[in-house]
Amino acid sequence: MTNKAGPESDSKHLPAVAMYGPCTVSGVKKGDVKLWCACGLSKNQPWCDGSHKGTGIKPLKWTVSKEQRLFQICACKYTKDPPFCDATHTNLPSQVLHQQEVCPRQLDDHHSNNKLCTGCGWVPDF
């Protein structure tokens, strides 16, 4: 697969973690085209709902290439094999907390940011 998205596509733009685990997806067929949420903000995980607008992160266009009953689709957004889960979420919580603690934008614009800090993946509480 040559698809690239999420944190691997632009190391300056870190996504929010939608969930520390995969989404089990069924009902997709070979040839179906889906847009995988790479920003972590979509309310329709693991699929894009347009919430990425203004973040600099774009969804991944995924064409289902094989017949398979179930797919494990990444929801943490840090996989190295998008859109598939590679279990990166297992050790991710401490890494994400650390990147948010040391974020240079933390004091300046975290609270003025109404969507996502792409420097560390911080999302405001709504």
Helices and strands as residue ranges (DSSP letters): G 6-8, E 23-26, E 33-36, E 60-63, E 70-73, G 88-91, H 92-101, H 106-109
